[in-house]
Amino acid sequence: MIPYFHKIILINISLVIIGTNTTYLSNAVNNYFGCNFKQLLNKYRVEYAKSLLLEGTYSTSSLFRKCGFASQSVFYAAFHKVVGASPLQFLYKAPSKRRKRFKVLL
């Protein structure tokens, strides 16, 4: 998983590896995953963010950069769309034995 990759770079690498065009790749992602490429990439980025949050190595305010999001507001919107909660709400709901320590720095 390479969550920090820019979407365009990831698409171009995928096209070279697969040897196809953007239309075919887009249709394949839509059919297989039931979402578009941007949504799929955001799901992987959010899953990566969740694992980093549970490790406690990054504050919620610096996490968006590590996960490849352009801004904190875009990160929060994507996180909420995928998880159904904000990053802090996710941490508070996580069982204490799953989370190590976390920084609540906004």
C-alpha positions in Angstrom: 0.0 0.0 0.0 1.4 3.4 -1.0 -1.1 5.9 0.5 1.1 9.0 0.0 1.2 8.7 -3.8 -0.4 11.5 -5.7 -3.5 10.2 -7.6 -2.2 11.1 -11.1 1.2 9.4 -10.5 -0.6 6.3 -9.2 -2.9 6.2 -12.2 0.0 6.5 -14.7 2.0 3.8 -13.0 -1.1 1.5 -13.0 -1.6 2.2 -16.7 2.0 1.3 -17.5 1.9 -1.9 -15.5 -1.4 -3.0 -16.9 -0.8 -1.7 -20.4 -4.2 -0.1 -20.8 -5.9 3.3 -21.0 -7.6 5.4 -18.4 -11.1 4.6 -19.6 -10.5 0.8 -19.3 -8.9 1.2 -15.8 -11.7 3.5 -14.7 -14.4 1.0 -15.8 -12.5 -1.9 -14.2 -12.2 0.0 -10.8 -15.9 0.9 -11.0 -17.0 -2.6 -11.7 -14.7 -4.4 -9.3 -14.7 -2.0 -6.3 -18.1 -0.2 -6.9 -16.5 3.2 -6.7 -14.3 5.5 -8.7 -10.5 5.7 -8.6 -10.4 8.7 -6.3 -12.8 7.1 -3.8 -10.8 3.9 -3.8 -7.5 5.8 -3.2 -9.2 7.7 -0.4 -10.3 4.4 1.2 -6.7 3.1 1.3 -5.4 6.5 2.6 -8.0 6.5 5.4 -7.2 2.9 6.3 -3.6 3.9 6.6 -4.6 6.9 8.7 -6.5 4.7 11.0 -3.5 2.5 11.6 -1.3 5.5 12.3 -3.9 6.9 14.7 -4.0 3.6 16.6 -0.2 3.6 16.8 -0.2 7.1 18.2 2.8 8.3 16.2 1.1 11.3 14.5 -1.1 14.1 15.7 -4.5 14.5 14.0 -3.3 17.8 12.7 -0.2 16.4 10.9 -1.7 13.1 9.8 -3.2 14.4 6.5 0.2 15.0 4.9 1.5 11.6 5.8 -1.5 10.0 4.2 -1.4 11.9 1.0 -4.2 14.4 1.4 -3.9 18.0 0.1 -5.3 19.6 3.2 -6.7 18.8 6.6 -10.2 19.6 5.6 -10.1 17.2 2.7 -8.7 14.6 5.0 -11.4 15.1 7.6 -14.1 14.9 4.9 -12.7 11.7 3.4 -12.2 10.2 6.9 -15.7 10.9 7.9 -17.1 9.6 4.7 -15.2 6.3 5.0 -15.4 5.7 8.7 -18.5 7.6 9.7 -16.7 9.6 12.4 -14.0 12.2 12.8 -10.4 10.9 13.5 -10.8 11.9 17.2 -14.2 10.2 17.5 -12.6 7.1 15.9 -9.9 7.1 18.5 -12.3 7.5 21.4 -14.4 4.6 20.1 -11.4 2.3 19.6 -10.9 -0.3 22.3 -8.1 0.9 24.6 -6.0 -2.2 24.1 -5.9 -1.6 20.3 -4.6 2.0 20.6 -1.2 2.6 22.1 -1.1 6.2 22.9 -2.4 9.1 20.8 -1.8 12.8 20.5 -4.8 15.1 20.6 -3.2 18.1 19.1 -5.3 20.2 16.8 
